[in-house]
Amino acid sequence: MEWDSSTHLLAAAVDHLAVANWMTATINSGEDADPLDYPEAVPRPAFAEAAPRDDADDAAASDSPVQLPTPSQLSQFFS
């Protein structure tokens, strides 16, 4: 099943809202709280058939140059 542009835009909006909610919850959680899991994107048709990620994929992803901000960095940014 292929998606039209409206469906792709709707999935992108859902993804962005999930990240915004994650940021808000992360900022408002205590410094001693466990970090919240980053939200997963809505599966797209091109990626729906891809194999699920395993621990080896998670290790490779942690070596990526993109680093998520810590709760204290987010708090400092928004203050």
N, C-alpha and C positions, 0 to 999 in steps of 0.2 A: 504494500500500500504506500503510495507516495503522498506527501503532504503538499498543500498549496502554501503560498506565501503567508496567508492569514494564520494558518495553523503553526507555522514556524515562528511567526511573531508572537503568537499567544504562548508558545512554549518558552520563548526567550523572556517574556514578561513574567511568567511563573518562576523561571530560574532566578531572575533578578530580585523578585520579591522574596524568594526563599533566602537568598544571600543577605538581603537587607534585614530580614527577621533574625538570621543567624548573627549578624553584626550587632543588632540591638540587644539580643539576649547575651551575647558575649560581653558587651560593654557593661551591662547591668548585673552581671554575675560577680560574685566576690573574687578577690585575687587568689584565694585558696581553693576555689572551685575547680573541678576537673574541666579541661577544655571541652567545648561542645564539638560534636562532629560537624564538619563542613557539609552543607547539603549537596545531595547528588542532583545532577541535571536531569531534566525530563528526557527519557530515552528518545532519540531521533530515529527515524526509519533506517537511515544508513548505518547506524550503530546498534540497532536492535539485535542484529544477528551476531554481533561480536561476542567473543567468549567473556564470561564474567572475570573480573579482576581477582587475582590471588595475591598472596603475601609477597611474592617476587615482584609483582607489578607495583605494590605499595612501596616497597623498598626503592624501586627505580624512580617512582614519583617523588620520593622524599629527597632525591638527589637533584631534582630540577632546580633551576635558578629562581623560580618564583617561590617566595617565602610568605606565608600568611602572617599577618601582624599578631602580636600578642595582645591579650586584653588590656594591658597597661598602655601599649602603644595606641590602641584604638581609643582608649579613654583620653589620652593626652591629645590626640588628633582632634577629637570632637569637643574638647574643653576650650 
